[in-house]
Amino acid sequence: MQASLEQRALKLSIVMTLIVSSLGVTFGLLSGSQSILFDGVFSTIDAAMSALALLVARLAIREASQRFQHGYWHLEPLVAALNGSILILLCFYAFLNAIQGLMEGGNVLDFDVAIGYAVVVSIVCFSMTFYQKRINRRAGSEFVRIDMHSWLMAGLITAALLVAFIIALLMEGTAVAHWTPYVDSLLLAVLTVCLIPVPIGIVRRAMKEIFLIAPSDIDREVHVAMEPVMQREGLLQYFSHVAKAGRGHYIEIHIVTAPDFAAGQGISVLDEIREQIAGELSVPAERRWFTVAFTADPRWA
């Protein structure tokens, strides 16, 4: 159910992103606006990354294979890092173009066309934000969450463009009309500065998972779950290792016991301990690689 919701949300996002990107490129060329053209190109890349995310999302729900014995979860942060890196480079390139435009005196826009674009795209972006927020309450997908934030950011930026275009239109025929050619380049510079924190945040989160940095919340859960088990069962010590890759969580716990622990009780005692620990973890069973090992020799822990 969650996987189908995720894929449905991503498919719709790809279609709507392609529509928005085509509008951006078309209206950008018609109005002569670099900021609108940048918005269209940004959306085109975002659509390509959403398509790649959809492919990885389908792989992530598959069972492990002979070649990928830990499954496909590790592909998710790789795709997120690629997505964010490309968008960072695009923002940097667009910012340089904006500075060059300001130095060269800006350019004249058709504000009526630009305002029409901003109105339509703002409505689309905010509608997609609310739709994906509602879907992700049930899907719980990192990809949908990232996509939802992208739509929200796009909506806020486009709304800001709308306000700026209206102000620039009102400036025409006034004493400050000579500043209107600079509006587009200035908007492009502001647009890139406002957008770039989004891909930087995506890359930062993805790199944490690529480098297997332990998620503090899951690490804390493991320690909380182990404390009563250690006291109740009289275990000596334990060593835990946690990591996150996409939707997958890798949790390993090595418990040191006395040499005669569970003597005469059988292996069922060990399985009961595993059940007790697993019951205290918030990560669903289908999204974790969970291992609990027992040894009487600390060298193997």
URRA-V267653 format. One record per residue. N is the residue number from 0. RES is the residue in three letters. SS is DSSP state (2 for helix, 1 for strand, 0 for the rest). PSI is psi in whole degrees, 0 to 359 (* if undefined). OMEGA is omega in whole degrees, 0 to 359 (none if undefined). Layout:
BEGIN
n=<N	N>
res=<RES	RES>
ss=<SS	SS>
psi=<PSI	PSI>
omega=<OMEGA	OMEGA>
END
This chain:
BEGIN
n=<0	1	2	3	4	5	6	7	8	9	10	11	12	13	14	15	16	17	18	19	20	21	22	23	24	25	26	27	28	29	30	31	32	33	34	35	36	37	38	39	40	41	42	43	44	45	46	47	48	49	50	51	52	53	54	55	56	57	58	59	60	61	62	63	64	65	66	67	68	69	70	71	72	73	74	75	76	77	78	79	80	81	82	83	84	85	86	87	88	89	90	91	92	93	94	95	96	97	98	99	100	101	102	103	104	105	106	107	108	109	110	111	112	113	114	115	116	117	118	119	120	121	122	123	124	125	126	127	128	129	130	131	132	133	134	135	136	137	138	139	140	141	142	143	144	145	146	147	148	149	150	151	152	153	154	155	156	157	158	159	160	161	162	163	164	165	166	167	168	169	170	171	172	173	174	175	176	177	178	179	180	181	182	183	184	185	186	187	188	189	190	191	192	193	194	195	196	197	198	199	200	201	202	203	204	205	206	207	208	209	210	211	212	213	214	215	216	217	218	219	220	221	222	223	224	225	226	227	228	229	230	231	232	233	234	235	236	237	238	239	240	241	242	243	244	245	246	247	248	249	250	251	252	253	254	255	256	257	258	259	260	261	262	263	264	265	266	267	268	269	270	271	272	273	274	275	276	277	278	279	280	281	282	283	284	285	286	287	288	289	290	291	292	293	294	295	296	297	298	299	300>
res=<MET	GLN	ALA	SER	LEU	GLU	GLN	ARG	ALA	LEU	LYS	LEU	SER	ILE	VAL	MET	THR	LEU	ILE	VAL	SER	SER	LEU	GLY	VAL	THR	PHE	GLY	LEU	LEU	SER	GLY	SER	GLN	SER	ILE	LEU	PHE	ASP	GLY	VAL	PHE	SER	THR	ILE	ASP	ALA	ALA	MET	SER	ALA	LEU	ALA	LEU	LEU	VAL	ALA	ARG	LEU	ALA	ILE	ARG	GLU	ALA	SER	GLN	ARG	PHE	GLN	HIS	GLY	TYR	TRP	HIS	LEU	GLU	PRO	LEU	VAL	ALA	ALA	LEU	ASN	GLY	SER	ILE	LEU	ILE	LEU	LEU	CYS	PHE	TYR	ALA	PHE	LEU	ASN	ALA	ILE	GLN	GLY	LEU	MET	GLU	GLY	GLY	ASN	VAL	LEU	ASP	PHE	ASP	VAL	ALA	ILE	GLY	TYR	ALA	VAL	VAL	VAL	SER	ILE	VAL	CYS	PHE	SER	MET	THR	PHE	TYR	GLN	LYS	ARG	ILE	ASN	ARG	ARG	ALA	GLY	SER	GLU	PHE	VAL	ARG	ILE	ASP	MET	HIS	SER	TRP	LEU	MET	ALA	GLY	LEU	ILE	THR	ALA	ALA	LEU	LEU	VAL	ALA	PHE	ILE	ILE	ALA	LEU	LEU	MET	GLU	GLY	THR	ALA	VAL	ALA	HIS	TRP	THR	PRO	TYR	VAL	ASP	SER	LEU	LEU	LEU	ALA	VAL	LEU	THR	VAL	CYS	LEU	ILE	PRO	VAL	PRO	ILE	GLY	ILE	VAL	ARG	ARG	ALA	MET	LYS	GLU	ILE	PHE	LEU	ILE	ALA	PRO	SER	ASP	ILE	ASP	ARG	GLU	VAL	HIS	VAL	ALA	MET	GLU	PRO	VAL	MET	GLN	ARG	GLU	GLY	LEU	LEU	GLN	TYR	PHE	SER	HIS	VAL	ALA	LYS	ALA	GLY	ARG	GLY	HIS	TYR	ILE	GLU	ILE	HIS	ILE	VAL	THR	ALA	PRO	ASP	PHE	ALA	ALA	GLY	GLN	GLY	ILE	SER	VAL	LEU	ASP	GLU	ILE	ARG	GLU	GLN	ILE	ALA	GLY	GLU	LEU	SER	VAL	PRO	ALA	GLU	ARG	ARG	TRP	PHE	THR	VAL	ALA	PHE	THR	ALA	ASP	PRO	ARG	TRP	ALA>
ss=<0	2	2	2	2	2	2	2	2	2	2	2	2	2	2	2	2	2	2	2	2	2	2	2	2	2	2	2	2	2	2	0	0	2	2	2	2	2	2	2	2	2	2	2	2	2	2	2	2	2	2	2	2	2	2	2	2	2	2	2	0	0	0	0	0	0	0	0	0	0	0	0	0	2	2	2	2	2	2	2	2	2	2	2	2	2	2	2	2	2	2	2	2	2	2	2	2	2	2	2	2	2	2	0	0	0	0	0	0	0	2	2	2	2	2	2	2	2	2	2	2	2	2	2	2	2	2	2	2	2	2	2	2	2	2	2	2	2	2	0	0	2	2	2	2	2	2	2	2	2	2	2	2	2	2	2	2	2	2	2	2	2	2	2	2	2	2	2	2	2	2	0	0	0	0	0	2	2	2	2	2	2	2	2	2	2	2	2	2	2	2	2	2	2	2	2	2	2	2	2	2	2	2	2	2	2	2	2	2	2	0	0	0	0	0	2	2	2	2	2	2	2	2	2	2	2	2	2	2	2	2	2	2	0	0	0	1	1	1	1	1	1	1	1	1	0	0	1	1	1	1	1	1	1	1	1	0	0	0	0	0	0	0	0	0	0	0	2	2	2	2	2	2	2	2	2	2	2	2	0	0	0	0	0	2	2	2	1	1	1	1	1	1	1	1	0	0	2	2	2	0>
psi=<310	319	320	322	317	312	323	317	318	323	314	322	319	314	311	326	321	322	314	319	321	322	318	314	315	307	329	318	320	321	345	21	120	326	320	320	319	318	321	316	319	317	325	314	321	324	318	319	326	323	319	321	322	318	315	323	323	321	322	335	0	159	156	147	178	325	323	80	346	12	196	13	327	344	333	309	332	317	318	319	319	315	307	320	317	318	326	315	319	317	318	317	317	324	319	321	322	316	318	319	319	321	333	5	9	196	156	136	157	97	332	316	317	319	319	317	312	322	310	313	325	316	315	314	314	326	317	325	312	323	312	328	318	317	319	348	329	326	323	41	134	322	315	322	314	317	321	316	326	317	320	314	317	320	317	318	316	323	321	320	318	312	317	320	322	317	317	323	321	337	337	136	6	181	342	17	336	348	347	326	339	350	314	313	322	319	320	318	315	320	314	321	323	328	327	332	332	303	330	317	321	314	318	313	320	320	328	321	324	320	7	40	129	126	124	326	317	321	320	319	318	315	321	320	326	331	307	329	317	317	318	321	354	35	155	305	171	161	128	149	125	149	159	136	105	230	354	142	132	119	117	132	124	118	131	124	169	151	329	17	136	21	127	355	342	176	344	331	320	319	326	321	318	317	319	317	313	324	340	357	140	342	125	151	325	353	23	149	100	123	129	116	149	140	151	355	113	339	333	3	*>
omega=<180	180	181	176	179	182	178	180	180	178	178	180	180	181	182	178	177	178	180	181	178	175	181	180	182	182	177	178	182	183	184	184	176	181	178	178	177	179	179	179	177	180	178	177	179	178	178	179	177	177	178	178	178	178	180	178	177	178	187	181	177	173	177	180	180	181	179	189	174	180	187	183	185	180	185	178	177	179	179	179	178	179	182	182	179	180	176	179	179	179	180	180	181	179	177	177	179	179	178	179	178	180	182	175	177	178	183	183	167	188	179	179	181	180	178	178	184	180	183	184	177	179	180	184	181	177	178	178	181	179	183	176	179	180	186	173	179	184	181	185	176	179	180	178	178	181	179	178	177	178	179	179	179	179	180	180	181	176	177	176	180	179	181	180	178	178	179	178	178	180	182	181	178	181	181	183	182	178	185	178	181	186	185	180	178	178	180	179	179	180	182	179	180	184	190	176	181	178	177	178	178	180	181	180	181	181	175	181	179	180	176	175	186	175	188	182	180	178	179	179	180	181	178	180	184	186	180	179	181	182	185	185	180	180	188	179	178	176	182	179	180	177	179	175	184	179	184	177	178	184	177	179	179	186	177	182	171	182	183	181	178	179	179	181	178	185	181	178	179	179	177	178	177	179	180	181	182	181	180	182	182	182	179	183	183	181	179	172	194	181	174	182	180	177	175	182	182	180	183	182	none>
END
